[in-house]
């Protein structure tokens, strides 16, 4: 995911300045930290049937456990980045959240096409309806959905 976030961040065409570098570094750290809880609770996907509140509760408890194992300063930073991501309280959190959700539907698309299972992972696409906040990622999701639709129509004709 770190590689994907790096590549995608450059697609935002932000100015190459110290501020941009710091912004990217913060996004990368957030992207790394936001999934740490999955090492304990597993990857809770839309198909798991777990409510958002329950998912947050499980992941919060997991992050607290993980952060207690780290040096205080590092644990505090990790927990702070994770909460910022979960609450969407910064521009970085909003972008990383959008990139994470886009990555999820892109992976679903790759599985569907790679395994000749068109439309079988619709629940992943449904779970991102109205979620994207950045115009760039909204556009990418629209393009992906359109391409997916065109391929499904093409498969149905053959």
C-alpha atoms as one frame of an Amber mdcrd trajectory, in Angstrom:
protein
   0.000   0.000   0.000   2.893   2.368   0.697   3.977   2.188  -2.950   0.438
   2.793  -4.209  -0.042   5.781  -1.917   3.240   7.285  -3.117   2.329   6.872
  -6.757  -1.192   8.160  -6.291  -0.046  11.173  -4.269   2.035  12.298  -7.233
  -1.074  12.157  -9.393  -2.554  14.948  -7.260  -0.057  17.305  -8.962   0.698
  19.259  -5.805   3.615  21.722  -5.922   7.032  20.212  -5.252   7.989  22.113
  -2.126   9.010  21.370   1.422   5.344  21.619   2.397   4.476  19.023  -0.248
   7.220  16.689   0.975   6.000  16.999   4.571   2.422  16.469   3.420   3.401
  13.300   1.535   5.459  12.030   4.462   2.509  12.519   6.811   0.176  10.756
   4.349   2.596   7.846   4.046   2.872   7.492   7.828  -0.908   7.627   8.133
  -1.343   5.043   5.374   1.040   2.695   7.188  -0.549   3.184  10.601  -4.220
   3.072   9.627  -4.200  -0.685   8.950  -2.082  -1.770  11.944  -5.155  -2.853
  13.898  -5.842  -5.455  11.216  -2.835  -7.401  12.502  -5.015  -8.225  15.517
  -8.650  -7.989  14.351  -8.166  -9.033  10.735  -9.361  -7.202   7.633 -12.993
  -6.347   8.317 -14.569  -5.828   4.895 -18.121  -4.896   3.860 -18.854  -8.574
   3.277 -18.133  -9.403   6.958 -21.428  -7.937   8.156 -19.782  -5.999  11.005
 -21.257  -2.579  11.809 -19.086   0.528  11.538 -19.359   1.093  15.293 -18.275
  -2.460  16.093 -15.415  -2.278  13.571 -14.218   0.975  15.148 -14.460  -0.512
  18.665 -12.439  -3.603  17.726  -9.811  -1.608  15.869  -9.532   0.996  18.644
  -8.883  -1.717  21.215  -6.306  -3.289  18.910  -4.542   0.040  18.350  -4.433
   0.657  22.095  -2.770  -2.756  22.588  -0.263  -2.121  19.807   0.594   1.387
  20.954   1.221   0.212  24.527   3.963  -2.063  23.182   5.807   0.848  21.564
   7.945   3.578  23.092   5.590   6.261  24.443   6.400   8.902  21.810   6.000
   6.468  18.905   2.868   4.884  20.347   1.320   8.304  20.893   2.087   9.368
  17.329   0.701   6.130  15.889  -2.490   6.388  17.915  -2.888  10.068  17.044
  -2.417   9.366  13.312  -4.874   6.477  13.500  -7.527   8.577  15.266  -6.988
  11.438  12.814  -7.530   8.976   9.966 -10.615   7.420  11.570 -12.177  10.804
  12.342 -11.155  12.385   9.026  -9.979  15.521  10.796  -7.279  16.613   8.338
  -6.712  16.954   4.626  -4.193  14.125   4.853  -6.751  11.859   6.546  -9.349
  12.608   3.895  -6.926  11.848   1.059  -5.575   8.661   2.656  -9.132   7.478
   3.384 -10.134   8.092  -0.229  -7.018   6.310  -1.501  -7.667   3.361   0.804
 -11.261   2.992  -0.391 -10.178   3.372  -4.014  -7.516   0.720  -3.482 -10.225
  -1.597  -2.110 -12.465  -1.255  -5.179  -9.484  -1.459  -7.517  -8.459  -4.743
  -5.874 -12.042  -5.995  -6.175 -11.966  -5.071  -9.865  -8.635  -6.884 -10.305
 -10.029 -10.023  -8.625 -13.163  -9.947 -10.756 -11.261  -9.556 -14.017  -8.355
 -11.838 -13.086 -10.634 -14.664 -12.019 -13.326 -14.120 -14.689 -15.938 -13.349
 -12.021 -17.628 -10.205 -13.354 -19.880  -8.415 -10.884 -19.312 -10.864  -8.015
 -17.722  -8.279  -5.730 -20.394  -5.613  -6.132 -20.691  -5.145  -2.347 -17.247
  -3.514  -2.310 -18.309  -0.987  -4.930 -21.637  -0.406  -3.159 -19.809   0.332
   0.105 -17.984   3.266  -1.513 -21.034   5.011  -2.986 -20.950   8.651  -1.860
 -17.823   8.091   0.253 -15.139   9.805  -1.823 -14.447  13.404  -0.848 -11.599
  14.361  -3.179 -12.522  15.205  -6.738  -9.521  13.320  -8.149 -10.430  10.048
  -6.466 -14.126  10.507  -7.295 -13.096  10.810 -10.942 -10.886   7.707 -10.745
 -13.723   5.707  -9.140 -16.138   6.864 -11.848 -13.683   5.806 -14.559 -13.151
   2.427 -12.886 -16.904   1.849 -12.496 -17.464   2.793 -16.133 -14.715   0.477
 -17.341 -16.056  -2.319 -15.135 -19.578  -1.794 -16.478 -18.344  -1.793 -20.090
 -16.421  -5.018 -19.533 -19.425  -6.700 -17.889 -21.642  -5.695 -20.817 -19.010
  -6.979 -23.231 -18.819 -10.299 -21.343 -22.602 -10.681 -21.424 -22.612 -10.261
 -25.233 -19.992 -12.942 -25.760
